[in-house]
């Protein structure tokens, strides 16, 4: 193990840390805006609350994607023994603190929001209840069972709970040695719950060894669970809004774009919290450059898998598949949003991220991260809302509900993650992979200073 750098400034910075006033105030205002917008959509749009619950679903899958995607970034670092992303590993892990909150919000949606699904016998949509008769007689029974409300709710809650349980074990193992080390430094200044969480452990080396073994053991289980659970979530929560449409790649496309969304959020939080968390010594332009390269890869993969779904639907020309695309890409009520998604999720980020310099400059990098985050909000909205809103969405009231509810979810996520970062070491201070390997050679291009 290489010589451990001085972590005392990072540990000392935890004492008395509070969420910056502007961020705290803005996030609380966003939460209030979200609640008011949801209530407005619930009672004022005259659709029985369908659009409000659709906006709620967009915000839910959006923030759950960031939360679980952040944990997956840490899992990726552990599973590949990668060193380049270790300075932001704890920031990514802090996203996981939102998952229990997200599960409660998922429960609320499953209890009260299922009426926006056309397959639900109690749907409030004008097109429902939908006839679920498929093309093959063998699939009739299975589809009715799969889309029965009880099985639907239990499936989502149990699968998500299993994933959160695995995440919790992983995050506990990652945090424990850091809390032991930080508690030794801070003494009585350390929060009482640190001692409860560490179980009275005092030996950093022993705790770290157990931590690394546990994290490595959990990596494959979390990776498989993430792919399966988020695929089921995509199929059930989003794709079944249009019960006649299906795409085999939809699950993979969704959980990979969730990881891409988390990458952009990690980049933004890292840059905005650079001085607040005292991580300027660790999060260097080389780190953001590496994150930016992975974001570019995510951009290309998103576009590739989107095109790979659209192309076979186009050339097979089967009505149950083409309707989904025609509504979103050809109807003037929604085609503008599809074009906006193409620009913000591929054309603009792909072009900008080709620049090596932008990935190394703080505020331009924040800008491109924000662009991707907004673009994927548009994308999730395009997937959900046309299936439940059959009028022209280009009006101020629907815009208020869509954007307002999304801001509410983002504000809640910001509060939860921000409060977590105030109470734990913002850096994986005992991680042996935090420092570059002494044998590593980093080759710069001629313009590396730009």
N, C-alpha and C positions, 0 to 999 in steps of 0.2 A: 504494500500500500504506500502511495506517495505521501509526502509530508502534508499534514492537514493544515490548510491556511487558517488565518485568524478569523474565527467566526464570532468573536465577542461583539463587534459592532452590529452584526445582524441580530444576535440574541438580545442585546441591550435595547435595540430599537422596538422590541415588542412591547416593552413596558409603557403604558399610557398611550399606545397607538389608537387613534380613532379614525374613522372614515372621514376624509376631507369634507368640510362643511358644504361646499358646492355640490359634490357628488351625492352626499347624503340627502340634501334638500331636493335636488333634482330627481333622485330616485323615488323619494316619498311623493313628490308631485306627480311623477309618472304613474305611480300606483293608484293615486286618487283619480287621475285622468282615466286610467284603465277601468276602474270600477264604475265611474260615472258613464263612460262610453258604453260599457257592457249593459248597464241598466237602461240607458237611452235606446240601444238597439233592441233590448228585450221588450220594451213597451211602446216605442214610438214608430217603428218601421212598418207595423201592420202586417207582419208575416208570422206572428206567433212566436217570435224570438229565434227563428231559424238562422238569420244572418248573424245575430249576436253569438249564438253557440258555434257557428262556423268560424267566426273571428276568434273565439275562445280556443277552438281546436287548433287553429293556426299558431296562436301564441303558445299553446301547450306543447305541440310537437317541436316547435322552434326552440324553446328553452330546454326541453328534455334532450334535444340533440346536442346542444352546447354542453350541458352538464355531463352526459355520458361520454360525449366526444372528448372532453377534457380528461376524464379518467382513462380513456383509451390512449391518449397521447402518452400518459405516464406508463401505461402498460406496454406500449410500443417501445419506449425508452428502456424499460426493464428487460423485455423479451429479446431485444437485439443488442443489449449491452452498449447502447449508443451513449456517447458522451456529449455530443453537441447540444442536445436539448435539455440537459440536466439543470441549467440555471432557471428554466421556466417550468420545471417538473412540478414544483409545489404549487405554483399558480394554476397549472392545469388541474392538479388534484383538488384544489379548493372549489372548482366547479362542481365536484361531486357532492358537496354539502347541500346543493339544491335538490338532489334526487329525492330525498324523503318528502320535501315540499311538493315536488313535481308529482309524486305518487298520490298525495292527498288531492291535488288538483285533478289528476286523472280519475280518481274515485268520484269527485264531484261531477266531472263530465259524464262518466259512465252511468251515474245515477240519474242525472237530469238532462243530459244532452243527446241521448240516443234517438230522440224524436226527429233529428235532422237526417236520419238514414232512411232512404226510400224503402229498404227491405223490412223496416220495423212496422209491424201491424198498426202501431199507434203513431205513425209518422205524421208530422204537421205539414209535410211538403204536398203541394198540389198534384204531383205526379204519382204519389204513392197511395196505398201500399203497392210496391212493385211486384210484378209477376216474376218469380225466381225460376220458372221452368227453363232449364238449359236445353242444349241441343241433344244431349244423350240422356236416355231414361235412367241410366245408372247414376247420374249425377244429381237427380232430383232430390232424393232423400238426403244425400250428403250435404248439399248446399243449404237445405233448410235447417239441418242440424248445426252446421258451421255458423250460420247467421241467425241462430236463435239468441235472443237477448241474454238469457242466463249464461249460456256457454260463452258468449262473446265477452261479457263482463268478467266472469271468473278467469277466463283465459288471459285477458290483458292484465288483470290485477296480480295474478299468481306469477306469471312470467316476469313481469316488471319487478315484483318483490324478490324473486330469486336473483335477478341481476343486481338489484340494489344490495342484497345480502352479500354477494360475492364482492361487489365494489367496497362495501363496508369493511370486510375482512382485509382487503388489499390496502385501503387507506389507513386502517388502524396499524397494519404492519409497517407501512411507510412512515407514519408519524411517530411511532413509539420511540425509536432511538433518538430522534431529534428532540422530543420532549424530555427524555431522560437527560440528555446533554444540556439542554437549555435550563432545566430545573436546577441542575448543579450550579450553573452560573448565576441564576437569578435568586436562588434561595427562597426567602419568604415573599419575594416580589412575584414569584410564579403563581399563576392561578391554581386554586385548590383542585380543580378538575383534572389538571395535568397528572397529579399524583394518583388520582382514582383511575385514570386511563392507563397509566403505565404499571399499575398494580404494585407500586413500591419498588420497581426495578431501579438499580443504581449503577450497574455495570454497563457502560456504553458499548464496549466491544462485544460482549455476549449478546446484548439486545440487538445490536446491529447485525450480527451473524444470523440470528434467528429471523430477523426482519427480511434480510436478503433471500433467505431460503423460502420463507412464506410467500414473498412477492413473486419469486420465480416459479413456485409451484402453482400459484393462482393464474399466472399469465394465460396459459392455453384455455383454461376454463372460462375466464372472462372474455377472451377473444371470441370463442365459439358462441357463448351466451349472448354477447353483443350482436353478432351477426344474426342469430336466430330471433332474438326478442325484438330487435328493431325491424327485422323483415316482417315478422308477424304484426308489429305495430303499423307498418306501412300498408300491408295488405288489409288489415282490419279497419284501422282508424281513417285511412285516406282512400285507398282503392275501393273499398266497399261502399263509399258514398255513391259511386256509380256501379251498382251491382252487376250490370251486364258487361262491364269492361274489365279486362285483365291484361297484365303484362308480367311475364315470368321474371323479368329483370328489375321490376319496380322495387322490390325489397332491397336488393343489393345497391341499386342506384340511390335509394334513400339513405341507407346507413352509411354509405361512403360520403355522400354530401353532408351528412351530419358531422362526420369527422372533419371535413373541410371547413364547415361552419365553425367548429370548435377551434381549429387552427387559427382562423381569422380573429376569433375572440381572444385567444391566448396572446396573439400579437398585439391586439389593441390594449388589453389589460396590462401587459408587460410594459408597453411604452408609456401609458398613462400613469402607471404606478411606479415608474422607475425611481423617482426621488422619494416618494411617499414610503415605499418599502425598503429603500436604501440598497437597491440592487444595481446601481450604475456600474459598480466594479465587476459585476458578473454578466449582466445582459449587455453584451457588446454588439457592435454592428455586424460582427461575424455571426452571432446567434440569430439576429433578425434576418440576415441574409439566408441562413439555412432554413429558417421558418418560411421565408418568402419563396424559396425554391420548392418546398413541399406544398405551399399554397398554389404555386403554378402547376404542379403536378395534379393537385386536386381539381383545378380549373379544367385542365385538359381531360381528366378522367370523367368529370361531370358532363362535359360536352360530348365525349365519345359515347358514354352510356345512354345519354339522352337521344343521340342520333341513332344508336343501335336499337332503341325501342321504336322510334318513329319510322325508320326505314321499312322494316318488315310489315308494320301496320299499313303503311302506304301501298306497298306492292301487293299485299294479299287482298286489300280492299274489302274486308269483311265488315258489315254494318255495325256489329256489336263492338268492334274495335275503333273504327273510324269516327264514330259519333263523338267519342271523348276528345279526339284531336280537333275535329272540325269546330266544335263549340269554342275551344280555346284559341285556335289559330286562325279561323276564318270569320267567325262572327265579329262584327265591328265592336260589339259591346265588350269583348274580351281580347281581341287580337292585339290591341295596344299594350295590354299587360304582358302578353306573350313576347312581343317585341322588346319590351322593357326588360324582361327576364333574360332574353338573349344578349342584350347589351350589357347588363350589370353582372351577369353570371359568367359570361364568356368573352365577348368581344373586348370590353374595356379592361377587365382584370388580366386577360391573357396578354394584351398589348402592353399594359403598364408593367406587369411583372417580368417581362422580358428584360427590363432595365436592371442592371446589376446595382446601380447607384441608388435607385429608389428603395430597394430592399435594405439599404444600409443607413438611410436617413430617417430620423425619428418621426417627424410629423407627416411627411409623404407616406411613410409606411402605415401610420395610423389611418390616413385617408384611404388607402387601398384596402385595408382590413375592414373599415367601415363600409366601403362600397360593396364588398362581398357579403357582409352581414345584411345589408339592406337588400341586395339582390336575391339572397336566399329567402328573405321574408316575402319578396314578390313571388318567388317560385312556389313557396308553400301556399301562398294565397291563391295562386293560379291553379294549383292542384285541388284545393278544397272548395273555394267559394262558387265557381260555376256549377257545381253539382247541387247547390242548395238555393241559389239565387237566380231566378229566371227573368228578371227585369234588367234594365240598363243600370249597371253599377256606377256609372260616371255621374255621381251626384254627391253633394257635400255630406249628406247624412250617412251614407254608406262608407264614405272615406273617413269620417270621424270615428265610426265604430271600428273599422278595420285597423287604422293606425293607432287609435286610442287604446284599444285592447292590447295590441302588440306592445305599445309603450308600457302598459301596466305590467305585463309579464317581464319585460326587460328591466323595469324598475325593481320588481320583486327579486329577480335574479341578482341584480346589482347589490341590493341590500344584503341578501343572504351570503353571497360570496365575499362582499366587502367586510362584513362582520366576521366571517371566518378568517380572513387574512389579517384582521386586527388581533386575533387571539392565538395564532399559531406561527411558528417560524416560516417566513415567506420563502425560504430557501431550504433545500434538502441538505442541512448542514453536516450530517454524518455520512452522506452518500460518497462512497469511495470513487465514483465515476464523475464527480463534479469537476475535478481538475483534469485537463488534457493529459493523455498518456505521454510519458517522457519520450517515447519513441516516435510519437506522431510528428509528421512533417506537413505543414500547411503551405501549399504553393499558391502564391498570389498572381493574379494577372497584372498586366502593366498599368491598369487603371484602378488598382485596388484602393487607392487613396481618395478617389472621387466619390 
